[in-house]
């Protein structure tokens, strides 16, 4: 550990890009070191994180229930608002039941590691979120990785599985770094052919795709074909926590076996109430989601015209490929100096040749703010000879 000095070297070079302290609300504009900067690094695609109705709901919950539950849902940590939210979430994504976990990471960790047995199979996309990877590492099942969004690779792995064993395909709905969408119709077709089950992580799909922001499964009209739908509260729901929605037979098993559920304190009353308020807004304000798509298309066209390499994204997550670790840090620093907050993604999160700047949009961004970002990114990218 003492030999690990990469952060120190980046700090010495003045380009260390992490733990940048924000001294204001999370909004399209934030304050860092007393300076206003435009926020294009948030995962709150709905833009609800600073909504007054959500704040009011959280405050009211604290006044009624206090600040915490002081126990896991398995014991003393279940509140009536937890049960009410679980029913709403199940209805929202079209499943029989739902379970609330304290974090989205904890959902994937606790569900993926618990569902299948020693002689079963977990098939996962190589670009799945780290929480899915950690879940399958804790599982005693056989783990089969398929190439990113490559259905031929997935079918080849399914052919390796014994027919009478459980085969669980786990995929992100929207991939968090690249911004592309899973090929769910093809996955469903393969699952039918090989008698497999499907779990979709909707962390970056909820609030973006589907009716009322219900996600990728709803967008494709395939929620009934997906066995488990996972979501997080820390993005479009503007809170903290996560959920799994599925059949009651499965939730009954998970409630009594999933360790990250049984042995973690319950989600706070304030976070729970915030999710409920966010659900109300997502379902009743479709114009918010439409604006998100309007500015997403505007930004995507702008980056393409600029000559940026943005891969296969078709979402508010736009990767700007740099393909060099140090240059990615330098550009992140230079953009912050220009008043633009973005996130660097470097190895080991991606291969050293795939490093990128992650530019993400919220429904509360204005077209004018996106225009400013495009202009300043163009300036910095030209300085680093990334575009003509």
Secondary structure, DSSP 8 states (H G I E B T S, - for coil): -TT--HHHHHHHTT---S-----S-SSSEEEETTEEEEE-----TT--TT-HHHHHHHHHHHHHH-S--SSBTTTT---HHHHHHHHHHHHHHT-SEEEEESSHHHHHHHHHTTSS-TT-EEEEETT--HHHHHHHHH-SSEEEEE-TT-HHHHHHHHHTS-TTS-EEEEEESB-TTT--B--HHHHHHHHHHHT-EEEEE-TTTTTTSSGGG--HHHHTT-GGG-SEEEEESSSTT-SS-EEEEE-HHHHHHHHHH-HHHHTSB---HHHHHHHHHHHHHHHH-HHHHHHHHHHHHHHHHHHHHHT---TT--SSEEEEE---HHHHHHHHHHHHHTTEE-EEE-TTTS-GGG-EEEEE--TT--HHHHHHHHHHHHHHHHHTTS--
